[in-house]
Amino acid sequence: MSSRRKPIPGITVYQLKSSWAYRVTGPPDPVTGQRKRPYKGGFATEDEAWRAALDAQRLLEDGRPAHTKRIRVEAFLNEWLHTIEPDLKETTLQSYRDIINFYLRPTIGPRWLGEITVPTLNALYRRLLDSGRLKGDANQRMYNYWLEHQSERDGRGPRSAEIAAACGTNLNAAREAVRRYRRGRIPQEYAAGLSPKSVKNVHVLLHKAFSDAVAWGYLRSNPAEHAVVPRARRRERTPARRVWTIEELGRWLTVALQDRFAGMWLLAATTGMRRSELAGVRREMLDLETGLLRVEDTRVVVGGRSHHSDGKSAAGRRGISLDTFTRAELVKLVELLDEERAAFGRDYPVHGLLMVNEEGRPLHPDTITTRFNRLVDRAGVPHIRLHDVRHTYATLAMDLGIDPKMLSDRIGHANTSVTLQIYTHRSAGRDQAMAQTLGEMIQAAIGSGLLTDPSPDQSPATGPSDAQTGPS
């Protein structure tokens, strides 16, 4: 220690050949009584070592780590994900893995964790927003190839196997793509960047991970705390959610009621249930005598495979009433499954699910979507997603003036404000009765002269009269 400096309890600064180092003794741990004694070297001068030692001592006294852990971002994220994995749903875990693999490992993964700053994250979010889509667009590639070779084979276009080989997809994907294109369902315009919502998902993950890094002593502060997250465009500029009119819904159901799963399609239309909820309906959840259905378990897709889940949220686990029409169709479906189980014998799977094939094997959720799309094509109605049947149900309910609280409970929203935020501005014509009533009242007022302009000599005074302001 320099002779010019007075000793400071708990700090030792010493020289190591051509550099300087320090050791700091922290306060005892309140539980174990042990003291932390971190040290660090490599300082060019004694003064630099002293300044760093004083900073380290203050951090220890505040109960914070004196040094951050030197670890690469990729290694930390792997460690973090492995640690929190038991507390995550499979869908959430897969989502985190995808974000890390596709967007973080190729970008900031090789950097040291302590190098990540607010400007680093701001630049990362901007790059993801501009050019973050890494998977490419296989659907667009298949469509372009299909267009280019449409004149082949007497106008029937290329074979599915040829499309799959040329575009790097599997055969089933190519077959489904050809069906879509022939029905007029063409790909949407491809964007090279991620949506603001996807970038926000990246930010949410990093914010959680870096918060844990601070708690574990790997970082002193969370750089994601003050990073600028891209905002979505104003709501009125976003495309409106597509829904069917009641006439279009009826045209689709006319076709869907001829399908094996007529009862399930009608259930979707009359309850607004999600795909995962439809796939998870079991016979024991259905009381056809009282017309009640318990929505509890779901079946979701994780990494391409279907998995059992306990529902999207606590609000998603609910009981709903069924109308007599839907109950009658579900009775038919249950009777069909009973017949197939009896014909199949003792090897028929015992799970109680309703959306199963002739051998009792549950349908993959993506297969349900594929089946829905084919029914839409056959019905000749506007193409919407299966999830948009849920939006159609909720929009029709709002148009009919159904109590929002009752609707919120029925479709499984956490609270009524969510339902109102999504659907109040989506439905059309709800204000027609109000517009007509007020219009007629105003028209009657005009007719009776209540709103006519006053004559000049009847104009109300706007200030003091001349007599009041003139000389007395």
C-alpha positions, 0 to 999 in steps of 0.5 A: 500500500502506498505510504500516502494512503491510510489503511482502510479496514477490510481492503488490501491493495498490493502489487503483482509484478507489473500490475496491481490487485486488491482483496476486500473482506465483506460483512459476515453472512447473517445465516452462516457467519462466513465472510466473502473475500473477493479479489481482483487484479490486472490494474495498471496503477495503485489508484485504479486498484483502490478505486475498484476496491472501494466500489467492491466494498460498497457493493458488499455492504449493500448485500450485492456481489462485488464482481459479476460472473464472467460467462457468455450470454449463451451459456448463461441462458442455457443455465437459466433455462435449465434452472427454471424449467420445472416451473414452466409449462411445456408450451412456455418452455418451448417458446423460450427455447425457440426465442433463444435458439432463433434470435439470441444465440446467433446475435448476442449469444457469443458475447460476455454477459457483463458486456450487454448494455441498454444500447446493446439491447436497443440495437438488438430489438431494432435489428430483429424488427427490421430483419429478424425472421430467420426461418424464411418463408417455405409457404411463399417458396412453395407458392412461387414454385407452384405458380411457375410450374402450373402449366405442367401436366396438362395444367394440373401443375407440379406434383407435391413430391416435386414441390417438397424436394424443390422447396425443402419441405416435407411431403405432407406440407406440400400436399396441404399447400397445393390444396390451399392454392387450388382453393384460392388461399394464397400466402400473405406477404412475407416480412423480413422482420419480426412483428413488434409483438414478437420482439416484445416476447424476446424482451420479456424473456431477457428481462426475466433472465437478466433479473435472475442474473442480478439475483444470482450475482452474475450482473449488477443491474438489469440492462433490459430494465430501461431498454426501448421496446418497439411499440406496435402500430396504433390499433386503428391501423392494424388489420381488423380481425376477420369474422363471419356474418351469421349467414356465412357461419350458417353456410359453413355449419351446413357443410360441417354438420355432415362431417364426422365431428359435426357435434364438435364443430357446432360446439365451437360455433355455439361456445367459442371454445379454443382449438386446444379446448376442443381437442381436450374435451373428454366424455366425463366433462360432458353432462348431456342430461343437464347440458353442462360442459366442464372445460378443463384439460387441453391438448396443445402442440409443443415442438410439433407433438401434441401434449396434455396441458391443464389449460391456458389460465385459471379463467380457462377452466370453467363450466358452460351451458349447452343449447339443445341443438348442440347437445343433440349433435354431441349425443350423436357423436358419443353414440358413434364413438360407442359403436366404434369402441364396441366394434374395435374391442378391448384394445380400444384406447381408454382416454375418453377424448371425443375428437378421435379417429375410427380407431380411437386415436386422438386427433393432432391439433394441427389435423383438426385445423386441416380438417376445418380448412377443408370444410371452409373450402367446401362451404365456399365461405371467406377463409378464416382461421379456426380461432376466428370462429371463436371471434365470430361467436363473441362478436355475434354475442356482443351485437346481440347485446349479451352481458359482457361479464357473462360472455367473458366467463363463457369464453374463458377470459380473465376479466371483462375488460379483456373481452371489451378491449378485444370485441367492443370495437370489432362488432359492427352495427351495435350502435344502430338502435342508439343512432336511430333513437337519437336521430329521431329525437333530434329530427323531432326537435327540429320539426317543432322549432326547438332548434331553429335559429333565433331572430336577430331581435331575439338574440340573447344578450352576450354582455352589458347593455348600452344603457348599463355602460353609457353615461348616466 
